[in-house]
Amino acid sequence: MPALLQTLRSRILAFVLGICFVLPALLGAPAMANAAEVLQVRTSTLLQVGDSNRSYSVELACVAVDPDQQQPAIDWLRQQLPRRSRVNLRPIGNHDGLLVARVQKLGDTQDLGSGLIAAGLASPISGVNGCLS
């Protein structure tokens, strides 16, 4: 039963966070209104982002980074995302209580996961809900 409650809690969290970031865009709010700010690049696939007075841990969707590419991937992300960079989040689910989303820096056309793949620092994950095969 605790595993079921944890799964339910994770799904509710992803749903609520998804509404916070996606609903304003669907209602026609300006892009800046639903953008979050990058507070920290924590790992090669994990960001700490903030929205108003809240902060979230966001896992980059659909990418996997090899252990030997961890530090170069972190360096690349930090170069692309200096602190306070504004990003849009497109949630696709959750994983262990973390929001899993495609993250795109405002003004860029490519999400960060695709950028890591293009830089040769990550490989795509397919077969996961929301990830193309």
Phi, psi and omega in degrees: 000319178300325179295322178295318178295320178296318178296316179297317179299317179296319180292321178295317178299314179297321179296313181296315178295322177298318178297319181300325184261332186264321184303315178301324179293321179292330180274001176088017178292152178301153183300325182294334184290329182255015178276149175249164178251139177283123177265326183195142167267110186272315177219188182291344178226011185232125179243151170253119181238155180234150178220111184060245182254014181246156173226151184225148168268127184235124177267133178294132184278146166069020177227151174229136180249128177296149180303325180283351178255006184302306184293317176299324179293318177298315179299318180297315179297318180294328177290319181286329187234076173299158179307144181074010173296140180270132182226153170257140179249133174241091184298140175238353179161205178215161181210117180051041178081002178261144173287128177254123186211156167278130184245128182229125176292137180302134180093344178266154179263347185246138176284162187294326177299315177295325177295319177298320179294315180297328179280357179077020183257352182212166175236151182287148173254128177243165178083002177262144180308123180092351179255134179285148179275000000 
